[in-house]
Amino acid sequence: MQLPVNITYRGVEKSDDVDQFVLEKAARLEKFCDHINRCDVVVEQPNHTHQKGNLFRVRIDVTVPPGHELVAEEKQMDTGAHAALTKVIHDAFKTMERQLRHLVQKQRRE
């Protein structure tokens, strides 16, 4: 990517494992679109005061020239499973991949 991936945590402890997972998934986006200008990822748990049933939310904002802004957002309940956050991240990037494929197909037709 031309610019680094910006990862922001809100209500979730910063983790090197999560950072690495997000960076791997973001690098994969280049397969679908090689001219991404910006990729911002927000990992949050808005209601972290509860013990169970908290939502993990992952939002990905990608900018592709000329002026296309794509957003993918996924939410999932924290059921105590260790993999809940990585599943939400994976699902959000899958959604972004579909959006990028669609955009690239549209740009090729124009």
DRENSEVO-795136 format. One record per residue (C-alpha): residue number from 1; z, y, x. Coordinates in steps of 0.1 Angstrom, whole numbers. Layout:
DRENSEVO-795136
[NUM [Z Y X]]
...
//
This chain:
DRENSEVO-795136
[1 [0 0 0]]
[2 [-6 35 11]]
[3 [29 46 3]]
[4 [61 26 6]]
[5 [77 10 -24]]
[6 [107 30 -37]]
[7 [135 9 -50]]
[8 [163 25 -70]]
[9 [194 7 -82]]
[10 [215 19 -111]]
[11 [246 1 -121]]
[12 [236 -28 -98]]
[13 [248 -34 -62]]
[14 [220 -29 -37]]
[15 [210 -62 -22]]
[16 [187 -71 7]]
[17 [176 -103 -11]]
[18 [166 -83 -42]]
[19 [149 -57 -19]]
[20 [129 -85 -2]]
[21 [119 -101 -35]]
[22 [107 -67 -49]]
[23 [87 -60 -17]]
[24 [70 -94 -19]]
[25 [61 -89 -55]]
[26 [48 -54 -48]]
[27 [27 -66 -19]]
[28 [11 -91 -43]]
[29 [-1 -62 -65]]
[30 [-26 -53 -38]]
[31 [-45 -84 -47]]
[32 [-54 -69 -80]]
[33 [-58 -32 -70]]
[34 [-62 -21 -34]]
[35 [-59 17 -40]]
[36 [-24 21 -54]]
[37 [-9 54 -44]]
[38 [27 50 -55]]
[39 [50 22 -66]]
[40 [85 30 -79]]
[41 [108 2 -90]]
[42 [141 8 -108]]
[43 [166 -20 -111]]
[44 [194 -12 -135]]
[45 [222 -26 -156]]
[46 [230 2 -180]]
[47 [262 -13 -196]]
[48 [278 -28 -165]]
[49 [313 -23 -179]]
[50 [311 -54 -201]]
[51 [318 -88 -186]]
[52 [290 -108 -204]]
[53 [258 -100 -222]]
[54 [248 -71 -201]]
[55 [211 -62 -200]]
[56 [192 -61 -167]]
[57 [163 -37 -170]]
[58 [135 -34 -145]]
[59 [109 -6 -147]]
[60 [79 -4 -124]]
[61 [58 28 -122]]
[62 [25 26 -104]]
[63 [0 54 -98]]
[64 [-37 46 -93]]
[65 [-63 72 -87]]
[66 [-78 90 -104]]
[67 [-47 99 -123]]
[68 [-38 66 -139]]
[69 [-1 59 -144]]
[70 [10 24 -154]]
[71 [45 14 -165]]
[72 [59 -20 -169]]
[73 [94 -25 -182]]
[74 [113 -58 -188]]
[75 [148 -64 -201]]
[76 [169 -95 -202]]
[77 [205 -105 -210]]
[78 [228 -114 -182]]
[79 [241 -148 -192]]
[80 [259 -154 -160]]
[81 [231 -172 -144]]
[82 [224 -161 -108]]
[83 [186 -160 -114]]
[84 [187 -136 -143]]
[85 [178 -105 -123]]
[86 [151 -122 -103]]
[87 [135 -135 -135]]
[88 [134 -99 -150]]
[89 [118 -86 -118]]
[90 [93 -114 -118]]
[91 [84 -108 -155]]
[92 [80 -70 -149]]
[93 [57 -76 -120]]
[94 [36 -101 -141]]
[95 [33 -74 -167]]
[96 [22 -49 -141]]
[97 [-4 -74 -127]]
[98 [-19 -78 -161]]
[99 [-21 -40 -165]]
[100 [-37 -36 -131]]
[101 [-63 -63 -138]]
[102 [-72 -46 -171]]
[103 [-75 -11 -153]]
[104 [-96 -25 -125]]
[105 [-120 -42 -150]]
[106 [-122 -9 -170]]
[107 [-129 11 -138]]
[108 [-157 -14 -128]]
[109 [-174 -9 -161]]
[110 [-175 29 -158]]
//
